[in-house]
Amino acid sequence: MKQNALVKSAEREGLKQRIKEMREFLEQQSIEVTEYDELLVRRLIEKVTVYDERFEVEFKSGAKVDVER
């Protein structure tokens, strides 16, 4: 039980660290993003899953966004 709690705590800390790194990276960007940026995509997005009527973007932070077509 204690081991599970330690694992969950470590996972939360890892997630917090990834979010912090993403925030710092975005704050360093000096301009508004108006076109595709390969570095930004690779830095922020874990994967994109395409379905018939929508797609899902999963960020490296663990957040997911559904986008309807």
MOPAC internal coordinates of N, CA, C and O (Angstrom, degrees):
PM7 1SCF
backbone

  N    0.0000 0     0.00 0     0.00 0    0    0    0
  C    1.4405 1     0.00 0     0.00 0    1    0    0
  C    1.5336 1   110.79 1     0.00 0    2    1    0
  O    1.2310 1   120.46 1   135.26 1    3    2    1
  N    1.3256 1   116.73 1   -44.74 1    3    2    1
  C    1.4579 1   120.46 1   179.00 1    5    3    2
  C    1.5281 1   110.29 1   -64.14 1    6    5    3
  O    1.2310 1   120.86 1   142.48 1    7    6    5
  N    1.3286 1   115.95 1   -37.52 1    7    6    5
  C    1.4586 1   120.19 1   179.13 1    9    7    6
  C    1.5290 1   110.66 1   -63.65 1   10    9    7
  O    1.2310 1   120.18 1   138.48 1   11   10    9
  N    1.3288 1   117.26 1   -41.52 1   11   10    9
  C    1.4659 1   120.85 1   177.81 1   13   11   10
  C    1.5222 1   111.04 1   -61.72 1   14   13   11
  O    1.2310 1   120.60 1   138.42 1   15   14   13
  N    1.3147 1   116.45 1   -41.58 1   15   14   13
  C    1.4632 1   120.82 1   179.01 1   17   15   14
  C    1.5247 1   110.58 1   -63.59 1   18   17   15
  O    1.2310 1   120.42 1   140.09 1   19   18   17
  N    1.3281 1   116.81 1   -39.91 1   19   18   17
  C    1.4605 1   120.58 1   178.80 1   21   19   18
  C    1.5277 1   111.24 1   -66.23 1   22   21   19
  O    1.2310 1   120.59 1   139.90 1   23   22   21
  N    1.3203 1   116.48 1   -40.10 1   23   22   21
  C    1.4654 1   120.69 1   178.66 1   25   23   22
  C    1.5238 1   110.23 1   -63.95 1   26   25   23
  O    1.2310 1   120.38 1   133.88 1   27   26   25
  N    1.3260 1   116.89 1   -46.12 1   27   26   25
  C    1.4676 1   120.58 1   179.71 1   29   27   26
  C    1.5246 1   111.11 1   -63.10 1   30   29   27
  O    1.2310 1   120.77 1   141.02 1   31   30   29
  N    1.3189 1   116.13 1   -38.98 1   31   30   29
  C    1.4604 1   120.18 1   178.43 1   33   31   30
  C    1.5308 1   110.35 1   -63.89 1   34   33   31
  O    1.2310 1   120.45 1   137.42 1   35   34   33
  N    1.3175 1   116.75 1   -42.58 1   35   34   33
  C    1.4639 1   120.95 1   178.86 1   37   35   34
  C    1.5266 1   110.75 1   -64.57 1   38   37   35
  O    1.2310 1   120.23 1   140.83 1   39   38   37
  N    1.3343 1   117.17 1   -39.17 1   39   38   37
  C    1.4651 1   120.80 1   177.88 1   41   39   38
  C    1.5239 1   110.83 1   -63.54 1   42   41   39
  O    1.2310 1   120.32 1   137.71 1   43   42   41
  N    1.3272 1   116.99 1   -42.29 1   43   42   41
  C    1.4692 1   120.68 1   178.46 1   45   43   42
  C    1.5254 1   110.74 1   -63.36 1   46   45   43
  O    1.2310 1   120.74 1   137.74 1   47   46   45
  N    1.3192 1   116.20 1   -42.26 1   47   46   45
  C    1.4609 1   119.79 1   179.51 1   49   47   46
  C    1.5247 1   110.81 1   -64.40 1   50   49   47
  O    1.2310 1   120.56 1   140.74 1   51   50   49
  N    1.3281 1   116.53 1   -39.26 1   51   50   49
  C    1.4603 1   120.34 1   177.22 1   53   51   50
  C    1.5158 1   111.49 1   -62.65 1   54   53   51
  O    1.2310 1   120.64 1   137.76 1   55   54   53
  N    1.3254 1   116.39 1   -42.24 1   55   54   53
  C    1.4627 1   121.58 1   178.41 1   57   55   54
  C    1.5250 1   110.25 1   -63.88 1   58   57   55
  O    1.2310 1   120.32 1   135.53 1   59   58   57
  N    1.3183 1   117.00 1   -44.47 1   59   58   57
  C    1.4664 1   120.56 1   178.31 1   61   59   58
  C    1.5255 1   110.61 1   -59.78 1   62   61   59
  O    1.2310 1   120.56 1   139.07 1   63   62   61
  N    1.3310 1   116.53 1   -40.93 1   63   62   61
  C    1.4613 1   120.82 1  -179.57 1   65   63   62
  C    1.5264 1   110.90 1   -65.24 1   66   65   63
  O    1.2310 1   119.91 1   137.16 1   67   66   65
  N    1.3326 1   117.77 1   -42.84 1   67   66   65
  C    1.4688 1   120.85 1   178.88 1   69   67   66
  C    1.5231 1   110.87 1   -63.43 1   70   69   67
  O    1.2310 1   120.30 1   138.52 1   71   70   69
  N    1.3246 1   117.03 1   -41.48 1   71   70   69
  C    1.4685 1   120.31 1   178.42 1   73   71   70
  C    1.5268 1   110.22 1   -64.24 1   74   73   71
  O    1.2310 1   120.48 1   138.27 1   75   74   73
  N    1.3189 1   116.70 1   -41.73 1   75   74   73
  C    1.4698 1   120.86 1   178.49 1   77   75   74
  C    1.5297 1   110.43 1   -61.24 1   78   77   75
  O    1.2310 1   120.42 1   135.55 1   79   78   77
  N    1.3273 1   116.81 1   -44.45 1   79   78   77
  C    1.4593 1   120.58 1   179.55 1   81   79   78
  C    1.5235 1   111.30 1   -64.04 1   82   81   79
  O    1.2310 1   120.32 1   139.33 1   83   82   81
  N    1.3383 1   116.99 1   -40.67 1   83   82   81
  C    1.4628 1   120.53 1   177.87 1   85   83   82
  C    1.5193 1   110.61 1   -62.76 1   86   85   83
  O    1.2310 1   120.36 1   135.08 1   87   86   85
  N    1.3224 1   116.92 1   -44.92 1   87   86   85
  C    1.4649 1   121.29 1  -179.89 1   89   87   86
  C    1.5284 1   110.27 1   -60.94 1   90   89   87
  O    1.2310 1   120.26 1   134.08 1   91   90   89
  N    1.3297 1   117.10 1   -45.92 1   91   90   89
  C    1.4611 1   120.66 1  -179.76 1   93   91   90
  C    1.5244 1   111.03 1   -62.29 1   94   93   91
  O    1.2310 1   120.71 1   138.33 1   95   94   93
  N    1.3233 1   116.24 1   -41.67 1   95   94   93
  C    1.4598 1   120.17 1   179.02 1   97   95   94
  C    1.5245 1   110.68 1   -61.98 1   98   97   95
  O    1.2310 1   120.39 1   133.76 1   99   98   97
  N    1.3350 1   116.85 1   -46.24 1   99   98   97
  C    1.4624 1   120.36 1  -179.47 1  101   99   98
  C    1.5222 1   111.76 1   -64.79 1  102  101   99
  O    1.2310 1   120.28 1   142.78 1  103  102  101
  N    1.3196 1   117.08 1   -37.22 1  103  102  101
  C    1.4624 1   120.50 1   179.44 1  105  103  102
  C    1.5228 1   111.57 1   -67.33 1  106  105  103
  O    1.2310 1   119.98 1   153.78 1  107  106  105
  N    1.3243 1   117.65 1   -26.22 1  107  106  105
  C    1.4628 1   121.61 1   179.37 1  109  107  106
  C    1.5231 1   112.43 1   -77.33 1  110  109  107
  O    1.2310 1   120.26 1   163.76 1  111  110  109
  N    1.3200 1   117.10 1   -16.24 1  111  110  109
  C    1.4634 1   120.33 1  -179.76 1  113  111  110
  C    1.5250 1   108.57 1   -70.80 1  114  113  111
  O    1.2310 1   121.18 1   -55.63 1  115  114  113
  N    1.3205 1   115.35 1   124.37 1  115  114  113
  C    1.4629 1   119.34 1  -173.37 1  117  115  114
  C    1.5247 1   113.71 1   -87.62 1  118  117  115
  O    1.2310 1   120.35 1   166.82 1  119  118  117
  N    1.3180 1   116.94 1   -13.18 1  119  118  117
  C    1.4613 1   118.82 1  -177.85 1  121  119  118
  C    1.5228 1   110.54 1  -128.73 1  122  121  119
  O    1.2310 1   121.27 1   -18.09 1  123  122  121
  N    1.3089 1   115.17 1   161.91 1  123  122  121
  C    1.4578 1   121.27 1   175.70 1  125  123  122
  C    1.5309 1   108.25 1   -73.18 1  126  125  123
  O    1.2310 1   120.38 1   -42.27 1  127  126  125
  N    1.3071 1   116.88 1   137.73 1  127  126  125
  C    1.4590 1   120.96 1   179.92 1  129  127  126
  C    1.5252 1   108.51 1   -78.51 1  130  129  127
  O    1.2310 1   120.59 1   -61.86 1  131  130  129
  N    1.3296 1   116.47 1   118.14 1  131  130  129
  C    1.4639 1   121.17 1   179.98 1  133  131  130
  C    1.5218 1   112.31 1  -121.39 1  134  133  131
  O    1.2310 1   120.42 1   175.06 1  135  134  133
  N    1.3277 1   116.81 1    -4.94 1  135  134  133
  C    1.4563 1   120.25 1   178.23 1  137  135  134
  C    1.5268 1   109.14 1  -146.45 1  138  137  135
  O    1.2310 1   121.11 1   -11.06 1  139  138  137
  N    1.3177 1   115.48 1   168.94 1  139  138  137
  C    1.4609 1   121.33 1  -177.26 1  141  139  138
  C    1.5226 1   110.88 1   -57.26 1  142  141  139
  O    1.2310 1   120.71 1   -46.24 1  143  142  141
  N    1.3148 1   116.25 1   133.76 1  143  142  141
  C    1.4590 1   122.45 1   179.63 1  145  143  142
  C    1.5291 1   108.14 1  -129.71 1  146  145  143
  O    1.2310 1   120.50 1   -75.48 1  147  146  145
  N    1.3191 1   116.65 1   104.52 1  147  146  145
  C    1.4671 1   122.41 1  -176.31 1  149  147  146
  C    1.5305 1   111.81 1   -56.62 1  150  149  147
  O    1.2310 1   120.07 1   135.80 1  151  150  149
  N    1.3189 1   117.47 1   -44.20 1  151  150  149
  C    1.4623 1   121.03 1  -179.90 1  153  151  150
  C    1.5207 1   111.14 1   -61.11 1  154  153  151
  O    1.2310 1   120.68 1   136.20 1  155  154  153
  N    1.3110 1   116.30 1   -43.80 1  155  154  153
  C    1.4581 1   121.13 1   179.83 1  157  155  154
  C    1.5303 1   110.74 1   -63.35 1  158  157  155
  O    1.2310 1   120.32 1   135.02 1  159  158  157
  N    1.3164 1   116.99 1   -44.98 1  159  158  157
  C    1.4678 1   121.30 1   179.44 1  161  159  158
  C    1.5208 1   110.43 1   -60.85 1  162  161  159
  O    1.2310 1   120.25 1   131.15 1  163  162  161
  N    1.3078 1   117.13 1   -48.85 1  163  162  161
  C    1.4749 1   120.48 1  -178.59 1  165  163  162
  C    1.5226 1   111.92 1   -64.68 1  166  165  163
  O    1.2310 1   120.60 1   149.73 1  167  166  165
  N    1.2971 1   116.46 1   -30.27 1  167  166  165
  C    1.4602 1   121.04 1  -178.47 1  169  167  166
  C    1.5299 1   112.02 1   -77.29 1  170  169  167
  O    1.2310 1   120.08 1   146.65 1  171  170  169
  N    1.3317 1   117.45 1   -33.35 1  171  170  169
  C    1.4592 1   120.95 1  -171.15 1  173  171  170
  C    1.5211 1   115.43 1  -104.71 1  174  173  171
  O    1.2310 1   119.69 1   147.06 1  175  174  173
  N    1.3306 1   118.19 1   -32.94 1  175  174  173
  C    1.4632 1   120.79 1  -169.73 1  177  175  174
  C    1.5230 1   111.81 1  -103.68 1  178  177  175
  O    1.2310 1   121.37 1   -50.58 1  179  178  177
  N    1.3181 1   114.98 1   129.42 1  179  178  177
  C    1.4649 1   121.70 1   176.45 1  181  179  178
  C    1.5237 1   110.11 1   -82.42 1  182  181  179
  O    1.2310 1   120.75 1   129.29 1  183  182  181
  N    1.3575 1   116.17 1   -50.71 1  183  182  181
  C    1.4653 1   119.44 1   179.15 1  185  183  182
  C    1.5218 1   110.31 1  -162.30 1  186  185  183
  O    1.2310 1   121.94 1   -18.79 1  187  186  185
  N    1.3271 1   113.89 1   161.21 1  187  186  185
  C    1.4601 1   122.30 1   174.74 1  189  187  186
  C    1.5223 1   106.59 1  -125.21 1  190  189  187
  O    1.2310 1   120.51 1   -51.94 1  191  190  189
  N    1.3374 1   116.63 1   128.06 1  191  190  189
  C    1.4586 1   121.97 1   178.57 1  193  191  190
  C    1.5208 1   107.94 1  -112.90 1  194  193  191
  O    1.2310 1   120.86 1   -54.12 1  195  194  193
  N    1.3352 1   115.96 1   125.88 1  195  194  193
  C    1.4625 1   121.37 1  -177.20 1  197  195  194
  C    1.5265 1   109.24 1  -102.56 1  198  197  195
  O    1.2310 1   121.24 1   -51.89 1  199  198  197
  N    1.3342 1   115.22 1   128.11 1  199  198  197
  C    1.4587 1   123.44 1   175.81 1  201  199  198
  C    1.5246 1   107.95 1  -114.29 1  202  201  199
  O    1.2310 1   120.15 1    -4.41 1  203  202  201
  N    1.3380 1   117.33 1   175.59 1  203  202  201
  C    1.4698 1   120.98 1  -178.55 1  205  203  202
  C    1.5260 1   112.92 1   -58.11 1  206  205  203
  O    1.2310 1   120.02 1   132.72 1  207  206  205
  N    1.3163 1   117.56 1   -47.28 1  207  206  205
  C    1.4648 1   121.19 1  -173.30 1  209  207  206
  C    1.5287 1   114.45 1  -112.36 1  210  209  207
  O    1.2310 1   120.15 1  -177.00 1  211  210  209
  N    1.3096 1   117.31 1     3.00 1  211  210  209
  C    1.4640 1   120.21 1  -177.89 1  213  211  210
  C    1.5231 1   109.41 1  -160.93 1  214  213  211
  O    1.2310 1   120.68 1    -7.00 1  215  214  213
  N    1.3129 1   116.31 1   173.00 1  215  214  213
  C    1.4550 1   120.11 1   167.77 1  217  215  214
  C    1.5146 1   109.08 1  -139.29 1  218  217  215
  O    1.2310 1   121.09 1   -21.61 1  219  218  217
  N    1.3109 1   115.53 1   158.39 1  219  218  217
  C    1.4585 1   122.21 1  -175.55 1  221  219  218
  C    1.5238 1   108.46 1  -121.64 1  222  221  219
  O    1.2310 1   120.71 1   -50.78 1  223  222  221
  N    1.3105 1   116.24 1   129.22 1  223  222  221
  C    1.4584 1   122.46 1   177.13 1  225  223  222
  C    1.5219 1   107.35 1  -106.34 1  226  225  223
  O    1.2310 1   121.01 1   -56.92 1  227  226  225
  N    1.3220 1   115.68 1   123.08 1  227  226  225
  C    1.4629 1   120.52 1   176.95 1  229  227  226
  C    1.5263 1   108.25 1  -109.17 1  230  229  227
  O    1.2310 1   121.23 1   -59.38 1  231  230  229
  N    1.3206 1   115.26 1   120.62 1  231  230  229
  C    1.4538 1   120.98 1  -179.54 1  233  231  230
  C    1.5199 1   110.30 1   -86.30 1  234  233  231
  O    1.2310 1   120.68 1   -20.96 1  235  234  233
  N    1.3088 1   116.30 1   159.04 1  235  234  233
  C    1.4593 1   120.48 1   179.85 1  237  235  234
  C    1.5189 1   111.89 1   -63.94 1  238  237  235
  O    1.2310 1   120.39 1   160.56 1  239  238  237
  N    1.3060 1   116.86 1   -19.44 1  239  238  237
  C    1.4659 1   120.61 1   177.24 1  241  239  238
  C    1.5213 1   111.33 1   -74.05 1  242  241  239
  O    1.2310 1   120.67 1   166.12 1  243  242  241
  N    1.3487 1   116.32 1   -13.88 1  243  242  241
  C    1.4563 1   120.42 1  -177.08 1  245  243  242
  C    1.5176 1   112.75 1   103.08 1  246  245  243
  O    1.2310 1   120.19 1   166.10 1  247  246  245
  N    1.3182 1   117.25 1   -13.90 1  247  246  245
  C    1.4668 1   120.79 1   178.79 1  249  247  246
  C    1.5219 1   109.52 1   -69.71 1  250  249  247
  O    1.2310 1   120.86 1   -34.20 1  251  250  249
  N    1.3355 1   115.96 1   145.80 1  251  250  249
  C    1.4621 1   121.68 1   178.46 1  253  251  250
  C    1.5207 1   109.10 1  -125.71 1  254  253  251
  O    1.2310 1   121.16 1   -36.88 1  255  254  253
  N    1.3401 1   115.39 1   143.12 1  255  254  253
  C    1.4560 1   121.41 1   178.50 1  257  255  254
  C    1.5240 1   108.03 1  -129.90 1  258  257  255
  O    1.2310 1   120.57 1   -52.57 1  259  258  257
  N    1.3355 1   116.51 1   127.43 1  259  258  257
  C    1.4637 1   121.96 1   174.30 1  261  259  258
  C    1.5176 1   108.58 1   -92.81 1  262  261  259
  O    1.2310 1   120.85 1   -46.32 1  263  262  261
  N    1.3303 1   115.98 1   133.68 1  263  262  261
  C    1.4597 1   121.46 1   179.25 1  265  263  262
  C    1.5221 1   107.80 1  -123.19 1  266  265  263
  O    1.2310 1   121.10 1   -60.26 1  267  266  265
  N    1.3378 1   115.49 1   119.74 1  267  266  265
  C    1.4677 1   120.82 1   177.92 1  269  267  266
  C    1.5206 1   109.33 1   -78.17 1  270  269  267
  O    1.2310 1   120.68 1   -33.48 1  271  270  269
  N    1.3188 1   116.30 1   146.52 1  271  270  269
  C    1.4749 1   120.04 1   178.12 1  273  271  270
  C    1.4934 1   110.71 1   -79.23 1  274  273  271
  O    1.2310 1   120.10 1   180.00 1  275  274  273

